[in-house]
Amino acid sequence: MDTAIFKPLHTPMCSVVCSTCNLREICLPVGLTKEELAYIDERLVAVRHKVARGERLFQSGDRFDAVYAVWTGFFKTCIASKDGREQVTGFQMGGELVGLDGIGSRRHEVDAIALEDSQVCVIPYNELESLALEVNSLQQQFHRIMSREIVRNHGVMLLLGSMHAEERLAAFLLNLTHRLRARGFSSSSIVLRWR
């Protein structure tokens, strides 16, 4: 991983640890015991990286080195068509992983763009693989996340292929409110930001 491109938010004396993170119950280490959390602390997350609104975390074709756990803010993932149109493939918020698209080919297949000033925890993929072999429940949780991503992608295909625009918007808003409620936010009132 080219660590020169990442802007750490912490000094070497202040490491990023999952055990004290307020998102640990919905992020990658969910379900790990205190002992397992202590074992992965300071090893799973390399740095925390700031991404300004409108900035790309990565783009299609970039080398895949890490997955990213959204700590604050929102991201969209999208693919540019050959005629220049942008197709949004997903929206990610705190506690969700971005970058799984690059695992197979070792190149990112989508662009990940911050919708507001955001921060991500950089999880080097080689370290994640090593830790997952040592901590079985971490490996199981990572597999659950990848399975959910596959199911989500199937849902997106269903939405795009069988629903009218109003139905797609309603489905998106319902999904968004469910995800926000899981993070302790209101499920009846949301703020939508426009570019």
Contacts in CASP RR format, 6 or more apart in sequence:
PFRMAT RR
TARGET T0000
AUTHOR 0000-0000-0000
METHOD contacts of the structure
MODEL  1
MDTAIFKPLHTPMCSVVCSTCNLREICLPVGLTKEELAYIDERLVAVRHK
VARGERLFQSGDRFDAVYAVWTGFFKTCIASKDGREQVTGFQMGGELVGL
DGIGSRRHEVDAIALEDSQVCVIPYNELESLALEVNSLQQQFHRIMSREI
VRNHGVMLLLGSMHAEERLAAFLLNLTHRLRARGFSSSSIVLRWR
1 46 0 8 1.000
1 65 0 8 1.000
1 66 0 8 1.000
1 122 0 8 1.000
1 124 0 8 1.000
1 126 0 8 1.000
2 65 0 8 1.000
3 46 0 8 1.000
3 47 0 8 1.000
6 46 0 8 1.000
6 47 0 8 1.000
6 49 0 8 1.000
6 122 0 8 1.000
7 47 0 8 1.000
7 49 0 8 1.000
7 50 0 8 1.000
8 47 0 8 1.000
8 48 0 8 1.000
8 49 0 8 1.000
9 47 0 8 1.000
9 48 0 8 1.000
9 49 0 8 1.000
9 50 0 8 1.000
9 119 0 8 1.000
10 16 0 8 1.000
10 47 0 8 1.000
10 48 0 8 1.000
15 41 0 8 1.000
15 42 0 8 1.000
16 42 0 8 1.000
16 45 0 8 1.000
16 46 0 8 1.000
16 47 0 8 1.000
16 48 0 8 1.000
16 121 0 8 1.000
17 41 0 8 1.000
17 42 0 8 1.000
17 45 0 8 1.000
18 24 0 8 1.000
18 27 0 8 1.000
18 28 0 8 1.000
18 29 0 8 1.000
18 37 0 8 1.000
18 40 0 8 1.000
18 41 0 8 1.000
18 44 0 8 1.000
18 45 0 8 1.000
19 29 0 8 1.000
19 34 0 8 1.000
19 37 0 8 1.000
19 38 0 8 1.000
19 41 0 8 1.000
21 27 0 8 1.000
21 71 0 8 1.000
23 69 0 8 1.000
23 71 0 8 1.000
23 94 0 8 1.000
23 95 0 8 1.000
23 183 0 8 1.000
24 30 0 8 1.000
24 37 0 8 1.000
25 31 0 8 1.000
26 94 0 8 1.000
26 95 0 8 1.000
26 182 0 8 1.000
26 183 0 8 1.000
27 69 0 8 1.000
27 94 0 8 1.000
27 95 0 8 1.000
27 96 0 8 1.000
27 97 0 8 1.000
28 44 0 8 1.000
28 69 0 8 1.000
28 97 0 8 1.000
28 123 0 8 1.000
28 138 0 8 1.000
28 141 0 8 1.000
28 142 0 8 1.000
28 145 0 8 1.000
29 36 0 8 1.000
29 37 0 8 1.000
29 40 0 8 1.000
29 44 0 8 1.000
29 138 0 8 1.000
29 141 0 8 1.000
30 141 0 8 1.000
31 137 0 8 1.000
31 141 0 8 1.000
32 40 0 8 1.000
32 135 0 8 1.000
32 137 0 8 1.000
32 138 0 8 1.000
32 141 0 8 1.000
33 137 0 8 1.000
36 135 0 8 1.000
36 137 0 8 1.000
36 138 0 8 1.000
39 134 0 8 1.000
39 135 0 8 1.000
40 131 0 8 1.000
40 135 0 8 1.000
40 138 0 8 1.000
43 127 0 8 1.000
43 131 0 8 1.000
44 123 0 8 1.000
44 127 0 8 1.000
44 128 0 8 1.000
44 131 0 8 1.000
45 69 0 8 1.000
45 121 0 8 1.000
45 122 0 8 1.000
45 123 0 8 1.000
46 66 0 8 1.000
46 122 0 8 1.000
46 123 0 8 1.000
46 124 0 8 1.000
46 127 0 8 1.000
47 121 0 8 1.000
47 122 0 8 1.000
48 71 0 8 1.000
48 119 0 8 1.000
48 120 0 8 1.000
48 121 0 8 1.000
48 122 0 8 1.000
49 57 0 8 1.000
49 68 0 8 1.000
49 119 0 8 1.000
49 120 0 8 1.000
49 121 0 8 1.000
49 122 0 8 1.000
50 117 0 8 1.000
50 118 0 8 1.000
50 119 0 8 1.000
51 57 0 8 1.000
51 75 0 8 1.000
51 114 0 8 1.000
51 117 0 8 1.000
51 118 0 8 1.000
51 119 0 8 1.000
51 120 0 8 1.000
52 114 0 8 1.000
52 117 0 8 1.000
53 114 0 8 1.000
53 115 0 8 1.000
53 116 0 8 1.000
53 117 0 8 1.000
53 118 0 8 1.000
54 113 0 8 1.000
54 114 0 8 1.000
54 115 0 8 1.000
55 113 0 8 1.000
55 114 0 8 1.000
56 111 0 8 1.000
56 112 0 8 1.000
56 113 0 8 1.000
56 114 0 8 1.000
57 68 0 8 1.000
57 75 0 8 1.000
57 98 0 8 1.000
57 112 0 8 1.000
57 113 0 8 1.000
57 114 0 8 1.000
57 120 0 8 1.000
58 99 0 8 1.000
58 108 0 8 1.000
58 111 0 8 1.000
58 112 0 8 1.000
59 108 0 8 1.000
59 111 0 8 1.000
59 112 0 8 1.000
60 79 0 8 1.000
60 80 0 8 1.000
60 107 0 8 1.000
60 108 0 8 1.000
60 109 0 8 1.000
60 110 0 8 1.000
60 111 0 8 1.000
61 107 0 8 1.000
61 108 0 8 1.000
61 109 0 8 1.000
62 107 0 8 1.000
62 108 0 8 1.000
63 106 0 8 1.000
63 107 0 8 1.000
63 108 0 8 1.000
64 99 0 8 1.000
64 102 0 8 1.000
64 103 0 8 1.000
64 104 0 8 1.000
64 105 0 8 1.000
64 106 0 8 1.000
64 107 0 8 1.000
64 108 0 8 1.000
64 125 0 8 1.000
65 124 0 8 1.000
65 125 0 8 1.000
66 99 0 8 1.000
66 122 0 8 1.000
66 123 0 8 1.000
66 124 0 8 1.000
66 125 0 8 1.000
67 97 0 8 1.000
67 98 0 8 1.000
67 99 0 8 1.000
67 100 0 8 1.000
67 103 0 8 1.000
67 123 0 8 1.000
67 125 0 8 1.000
67 128 0 8 1.000
68 97 0 8 1.000
68 98 0 8 1.000
68 99 0 8 1.000
68 112 0 8 1.000
68 120 0 8 1.000
68 121 0 8 1.000
68 122 0 8 1.000
68 123 0 8 1.000
69 94 0 8 1.000
69 95 0 8 1.000
69 96 0 8 1.000
69 97 0 8 1.000
69 98 0 8 1.000
69 120 0 8 1.000
69 121 0 8 1.000
69 123 0 8 1.000
70 92 0 8 1.000
70 93 0 8 1.000
70 94 0 8 1.000
70 95 0 8 1.000
70 96 0 8 1.000
70 97 0 8 1.000
70 98 0 8 1.000
70 118 0 8 1.000
70 119 0 8 1.000
70 120 0 8 1.000
71 94 0 8 1.000
71 95 0 8 1.000
71 118 0 8 1.000
71 119 0 8 1.000
71 120 0 8 1.000
71 121 0 8 1.000
72 94 0 8 1.000
72 117 0 8 1.000
72 118 0 8 1.000
72 119 0 8 1.000
73 93 0 8 1.000
73 94 0 8 1.000
73 114 0 8 1.000
73 115 0 8 1.000
73 116 0 8 1.000
73 117 0 8 1.000
73 118 0 8 1.000
73 119 0 8 1.000
74 91 0 8 1.000
74 92 0 8 1.000
74 93 0 8 1.000
74 94 0 8 1.000
74 114 0 8 1.000
74 115 0 8 1.000
74 116 0 8 1.000
74 118 0 8 1.000
75 91 0 8 1.000
75 92 0 8 1.000
75 93 0 8 1.000
75 98 0 8 1.000
75 112 0 8 1.000
75 113 0 8 1.000
75 114 0 8 1.000
75 115 0 8 1.000
75 118 0 8 1.000
76 88 0 8 1.000
76 90 0 8 1.000
76 91 0 8 1.000
76 92 0 8 1.000
76 112 0 8 1.000
76 113 0 8 1.000
76 115 0 8 1.000
77 88 0 8 1.000
77 89 0 8 1.000
77 90 0 8 1.000
77 91 0 8 1.000
77 92 0 8 1.000
77 98 0 8 1.000
77 99 0 8 1.000
77 101 0 8 1.000
77 110 0 8 1.000
77 111 0 8 1.000
77 112 0 8 1.000
77 113 0 8 1.000
78 86 0 8 1.000
78 87 0 8 1.000
78 88 0 8 1.000
78 89 0 8 1.000
78 90 0 8 1.000
78 110 0 8 1.000
78 111 0 8 1.000
78 113 0 8 1.000
79 86 0 8 1.000
79 87 0 8 1.000
79 89 0 8 1.000
79 109 0 8 1.000
79 110 0 8 1.000
79 111 0 8 1.000
80 86 0 8 1.000
80 87 0 8 1.000
80 111 0 8 1.000
81 87 0 8 1.000
89 110 0 8 1.000
89 153 0 8 1.000
89 156 0 8 1.000
90 156 0 8 1.000
91 115 0 8 1.000
91 176 0 8 1.000
92 98 0 8 1.000
92 112 0 8 1.000
93 179 0 8 1.000
93 180 0 8 1.000
93 183 0 8 1.000
94 183 0 8 1.000
95 183 0 8 1.000
97 145 0 8 1.000
98 112 0 8 1.000
98 120 0 8 1.000
99 108 0 8 1.000
99 110 0 8 1.000
99 112 0 8 1.000
100 145 0 8 1.000
100 146 0 8 1.000
100 149 0 8 1.000
101 108 0 8 1.000
101 109 0 8 1.000
101 110 0 8 1.000
102 108 0 8 1.000
102 109 0 8 1.000
103 125 0 8 1.000
115 193 0 8 1.000
115 195 0 8 1.000
116 193 0 8 1.000
128 142 0 8 1.000
131 138 0 8 1.000
132 138 0 8 1.000
132 139 0 8 1.000
132 142 0 8 1.000
133 139 0 8 1.000
159 167 0 8 1.000
159 168 0 8 1.000
159 171 0 8 1.000
159 172 0 8 1.000
160 168 0 8 1.000
163 171 0 8 1.000
173 190 0 8 1.000
176 190 0 8 1.000
177 187 0 8 1.000
177 188 0 8 1.000
177 190 0 8 1.000
178 187 0 8 1.000
180 186 0 8 1.000
180 187 0 8 1.000
180 190 0 8 1.000
181 187 0 8 1.000
END
